């Protein structure tokens, strides 16, 4: 999202809060005119209250609209600079480069520019803004309860209720066939939102039985390594964690807010085993990608995604 958009959203939220505060205080005007003001002034104040409430509704709608604005396009010279950050920059610059590269909607177009190809090979393996429903994604459900999966308004939303303390999952899966043995970096960026989750941590079942964790918003990439054994990168998102499980493959995010997260799947730290019984055990790097899964899993939960991009980068 552009800096101007972010400032607009922040300003809109502040204004909305001011109007909301006004809306909460104005109804306290006593109905009895003899106790404070005459009927005409009360009618005037009530009219102002309705105007303020209408303005709050307009501001909320504008905030939601701005939050859905597309990420800014990149120029070839800016992409080249980001690639240099990725190759030689410090930790902060590398993180900024990963985020900006994976958020760019026009990456596939500018990757062929001579200014870019002189530095690195950049290939967009997958990009989807979910503006249209695609048959490339397969929907899967499991575990019972009431499950919902909806494609609407440029996003995919999922929800599970009635889990009654039993695990379940709602997911969409995209098959992949990309060979990445020569890739220097494998970048994944996604914009997700967590609505709710009844589990207070990563899930006791995964900890006891060796699963990848249970999260209301969850991203997984499956692959084969150089011995044709299966490998997996898995990361989840929670609004809270009570410390009851030892998993580290999660990020805490604000409830109900869109958050863009980006990772380098070939970073040794990222590929460190998330098995709580074997911390620090390195997971072998991928050779052939098999699938990407977006889902919610656990007891009761809700989440959404509206943007995802997977990028391979190879430096000579």
Secondary structure, 3 states (H helix, E strand, C coil): CCHHHHHHHHHHHHHHHHHHHHHHHHCCCCCCHHHCCCHHHHHHHHHHHHHHHHHHHHHHHHHHHHHCCCCCCCCHHHHHHHHHHHHHCCHHHHHHHHHHHHHCCCHHHHCCCHHHHCCEEEEEEEEECCCCCCCCEEEEEECCCEEEEEEECCEEEEEEECCCCCCEEEEEEEECCCECCCCCEEEEEEEEEEEEECCCCCCHHHHHHCCCCCCCEEEEEEEECCCCCEEEEEEEEECCCCCCCCCCCEEECCCCCCEEEEEECCCCCCCECCCCCCCCCECCCCCEEEEEEEEEEECCEEEEEEEEEEEEEEEC
